Amino acid sequence: MSAAWSGRMVFIGAGNMAEAIIKGLLQAGWAAADRIRVTDVDAARLAHFAEAYQVGGLTDNVEAVSDAELVVLAVKPQGLLDVMRQLQPALTAQHLVLSIAAGIPTGAIEDAAGCSLRVVRAMPNTPALVGRGAAAICPGRWATAADLDVAERVLGAAGVVVRVAESQLDAVTAISGSGPAYVFYLMEAMQAAAAELGLDADTALRLIVATVGGSAALAEQRGEAPAVLRQRVTSKGGTTAAALAVLEEQGVRDRWVEAMRAAHRRAGELARGE
Ligand SMILES: NC(=O)c1ccc[n+]([C@@H]2O[C@H](COP(=O)([O-])OP(=O)(O)OC[C@H]3O[C@@H](n4cnc5c(N)ncnc54)[C@H](OP(=O)(O)O)[C@@H]3O)[C@@H](O)[C@H]2O)c1
């Protein structure tokens, strides 16, 4: 899987996620700009892709799909099935469709296609915008192992990719899809505490961003469990122990788990159109 992509790929929807993935693909050298095209309803987005990445753009989705082997569906979830209805006459079993739209099951995309369409569904997250994403992929009914390799390669340009069964995708949504917001929420609490304790806002933010990023890097590079890393910075009777004792007393860990259960429930409801 080290050779560059020799086929043609089109991104339907030239938004933030499409840009993050295309930027990564070009930087990694896995796809040349002339193998990629984007479509969008907004001509300004197409002009941006042409100028920034030398990637060609079209406004006609059907035309774009007709000469591509890989179709990345990168529009908002609420517009996805309309796009599929539009693409239906042009899509064949020769196409691989990679959908990054949250909450739309592979079955709904397959049903809208009306052929044995090879579909891979992904759940990415926003750090993909800076090449540090966490995405999970799952195959639809007709997707092959080679299709999963291609999807992994495409999304791998913008971060880490794992493979799961589609039944686990709501759990992925609850953990890593919504996950960046949990981290930002913690950062907000740290900002509030820093203000109360007399640090100026800019100084506090620099410390907080470096602390969160540095802690994640430590966990990544050491490969040790978060519990081990936490115990290592917690001396008996020390400052960290005093803080963690409050978190434990107040049941904060259980509340976090409860929050992720709520996200999981909501992901299921959204997938059922509720
Ligand atoms: N952003 C994230 O962190 C994130 C995380 C996980 C999953 N996702 C998924 O990734 C997908 C894309 O998200 P995004 O943040 O990149 O959205 P976005 O920035 O809004 O990009 C979507 C683009 O598609 C365009 N578009 C709308 N209808 C179209 C059509 N019929 N044909 C062609 N283009 C069309 C939109 O134009 P207009 O704006 O003019 O409508 C917009 O430029 C979503 O389905 C989302 O669920 C995103």
The ligand as a Gaussian input file, in Angstrom:
#p B3LYP/6-31G(d) Opt

LIG

0 1
 N      -16.100000      18.880000      10.732000
 C      -15.899000      17.821000      11.499000
 O      -15.185000      17.823000      12.473000
 C      -16.522000      16.509000      11.207000
 C      -16.326000      15.437000      12.069000
 C      -16.898000      14.226000      11.769000
 C      -17.657000      14.091000      10.609000
 N      -17.818000      15.164000       9.807000
 C      -18.626000      15.008000       8.634000
 O      -17.947000      15.492000       7.503000
 C      -18.900000      16.005000       6.591000
 C      -18.414000      17.335000       6.076000
 O      -18.261000      18.231000       7.195000
 P      -17.576000      19.652000       7.001000
 O      -17.371000      20.199000       8.351000
 O      -16.442000      19.525000       6.051000
 O      -18.798000      20.421000       6.294000
 P      -18.753000      21.735000       5.406000
 O      -17.532000      22.527000       5.692000
 O      -20.109000      22.375000       5.523000
 O      -18.585000      21.143000       3.933000
 C      -19.605000      20.690000       3.120000
 C      -19.524000      21.430000       1.778000
 O      -20.396000      20.796000       0.849000
 C      -21.104000      21.803000       0.149000
 N      -22.337000      21.239000      -0.415000
 C      -23.605000      21.281000       0.094000
 N      -24.460000      20.641000      -0.736000
 C      -23.717000      20.181000      -1.775000
 C      -24.040000      19.448000      -2.963000
 N      -25.285000      19.055000      -3.228000
 N      -23.029000      19.143000      -3.811000
 C      -21.754000      19.538000      -3.559000
 N      -21.405000      20.239000      -2.461000
 C      -22.372000      20.559000      -1.583000
 C      -21.340000      22.852000       1.198000
 O      -21.683000      24.088000       0.617000
 P      -22.677000      25.059000       1.473000
 O      -21.946000      25.338000       2.759000
 O      -22.804000      26.253000       0.597000
 O      -23.939000      24.288000       1.703000
 C      -19.960000      22.896000       1.879000
 O      -19.043000      23.719000       1.192000
 C      -20.240000      16.096000       7.336000
 O      -21.117000      15.116000       6.840000
 C      -19.906000      15.811000       8.762000
 O      -20.897000      15.024000       9.410000
 C      -17.281000      16.367000      10.068000

